[in-house]
């Protein structure tokens, strides 16, 4: 199981890479493995401000659809357009080419509520 130490995580299996006041968000290696082959990523919140915990999109796998939850309050500034033609990048490279959105963080104090790699590992291993 790949859980990069430099990232932050949510209990809903999103990962967050924070650079200044910009956060890049995707789903974890664990999440993509649980979902199976991903066939579509839907993000309809581009240029919207979305509150922490609210749905910012969904990911569709062969057998299920799963909501994507905003890890931090902020404005969705970018969507990974490569996923429109290659949603399978979420399966093959979840932490790099498979990123989903970038957001401008509105409330940096929420970062303290995110999980570090060790806490996320403990969450998924029970």
Rosetta blueprint (number, residue, H / E / L):
1 X L
2 X L
3 X L
4 X L
5 X L
6 X L
7 X L
8 X E
9 X E
10 X L
11 X L
12 X L
13 X L
14 X E
15 X E
16 X E
17 X E
18 X E
19 X E
20 X L
21 X L
22 X E
23 X E
24 X E
25 X E
26 X E
27 X E
28 X L
29 X H
30 X H
31 X H
32 X H
33 X H
34 X H
35 X H
36 X L
37 X L
38 X E
39 X E
40 X E
41 X E
42 X E
43 X L
44 X L
45 X L
46 X L
47 X L
48 X L
49 X E
50 X E
51 X L
52 X L
53 X L
54 X L
55 X E
56 X E
57 X E
58 X E
59 X E
60 X E
61 X E
62 X L
63 X L
64 X L
65 X E
66 X E
67 X E
68 X E
69 X E
70 X L
71 X L
72 X L
73 X L
74 X E
75 X E
76 X E
77 X E
78 X E
79 X E
80 X L
81 X L
82 X H
83 X H
84 X H
85 X H
86 X L
87 X L
88 X L
89 X H
90 X H
91 X H
92 X H
93 X L
94 X L
95 X L
96 X L
97 X L
98 X L
99 X L
100 X L
101 X E
102 X E
103 X E
104 X E
105 X E
106 X L
107 X L
108 X H
109 X H
110 X H
111 X H
112 X H
113 X H
114 X L
115 X E
116 X L
117 X H
118 X H
119 X H
120 X H
121 X H
122 X H
123 X H
124 X H
125 X H
126 X L
